[in-house]
Amino acid sequence: MKTQNYSNHTKFYAPHHFILLPLLLILQIYGIWKIFTDEPQILWILFSVIIFLFIYVAVMMRQHYALGNQNRIVRLEFKQRYFEIFHQRSDEVADRLSFGQIAALRFAYDDEFKILLDKALNQNLSGKEIKKAITKWRPDHNRV
């Protein structure tokens, strides 16, 4: 597998991102074009509205459930990792961090994790800043 880092850590699901959504987008553009070039307009307006709803549902449903579950797992992983490193509960620390900070910290190995956690707590580094500060990237190939 390719080495993961800040510039290549995003992940796409090909059937969704490169087949379904482009096809729906093409149909949406076609429907809007037909509104202005064909009769009866009301039929093409209805077609375009329905395609728009399909696009909306396709984007929102896929992301909503998967990301909600993934976010819960990332928080649990943070708590487990914190316990393994510091031998104490992380409730107080986790409450002081945003989800973006917690998510970014998972890409750091343990030594950097300690340093970046301290910076996140004391200097309020954003998740993006934490990711950019990581020198040795700990890949996560199992994200949704």
N, C-alpha and C positions, 0 to 999 in steps of 0.2 A: 504494500500500500504506500501511496505517496505520503511524504512527511507533511504533517499538518502544522500550520502556523496561522498568524493573524490574517494574512492575505488570502488564504484558501480554505478557511474553516467553515464557510457556508455550505449548505447541502441542499440539493434539489431533488425532487421526485419526478423523474422524467415523464411518466404518463400524465401526471397532473400539470406540471409546469410547461412541458414542451409539446403536448398533444391536445389535451382537453381544453386548457385555457386559450391557446392560440386559435383552435378551431372555433370556440365560442366567440372570441374576439373578431374573427373573420366574419362569422354569421352576424354579429352585431353591426359591423361596418356595412355589410351587404344590406341588412334591413334598413339602416339609416339612409343609405344611398337610394334604396327603392322607394322610401317615403317621398323623396323629391323627384323621382323619375317615373313612377308608375301610379296607376289607379287600381283599385281603391286605396287611398292612403291609410285609411283606418285599419285595414288588414295588416299593412306593413308596420304601422305604429304598434299594433298589438303584438306582432311578431318580435319587434325590437324590444318591447317591454318584457316579454317572456324570456328572451335570450339574456337580457340584462339580469333578470332574477336568477336564471341558471348560473350566470357568472358569479353573482353575489353569493349564492348558496354554495357553489363549488369552492370558492375561496374561503368563506367563513367557516363552514362546517369542518373542512379538512384541518384547518389551523386551530380552531377553538378547542376541540377535544384533545388533540395530540399535544398542543402546547401547554394546556392546563395540566395534563398528566405529567408531561416532561418537567414542568416547573416544580411540581411537588417532589419529584424524584431528585432533581438537582438540589433542592433544599435539604432533603434527607441525606444525600451524599455528603453535603457540606457538614452537616451535624455529625455524621459518622466519622468523617475524616478529621474534623476538629477534635473529636474525642480520642481518636487513635493517636494523634500527634501530641495533644496537650493533656490527655488523661483527665479531662473534666468536661462537663456539659457545656454546650455552646449557646444555650437559650439567650443569655444576655448579649452575647456578641452577635448572634444572628439577628436579633431585634434591632441592632444598631446599623446593620448593613441593608442596602437596597437589594432587590433581586438581581439587578444588573451586576452589582459587585460580587455577589455570591456566585453567579453564573460565570463570571470572568475568572474568578479564583480557581475554578476547577481545571483550568488549562495550565496551572503552574505546578511543578513538582514540589515536594514537601519543603525543601529548603527555601525556595522562592515564595512558597505559599505563606510561610511565617512572616517573611519580610513584607510581602505585599498586603497581607492581612493587617499588619501593624500600620502600614501607610494608608490603607483604606479607612481604618478606624480613626487615625490621627490627622491625616491630611485630606480626608474625604475624596480620595481618587475615584473617578467614575469607572464604570465597567470597561469602557473603551480605553481609558488610560491604563487600567490594570492590564488589559490584554496587550497593549503596546509595550508595557514595561517587562513583560515576560521574555527572558532570554532563551530559556530552553522550554519549548512548547510541549505540553503533555496532551497528546491527541485524544479526541473524543469522537470515535467513528460510529457511535451507536445512537446519535441524535435522530430525532424525527425530522 
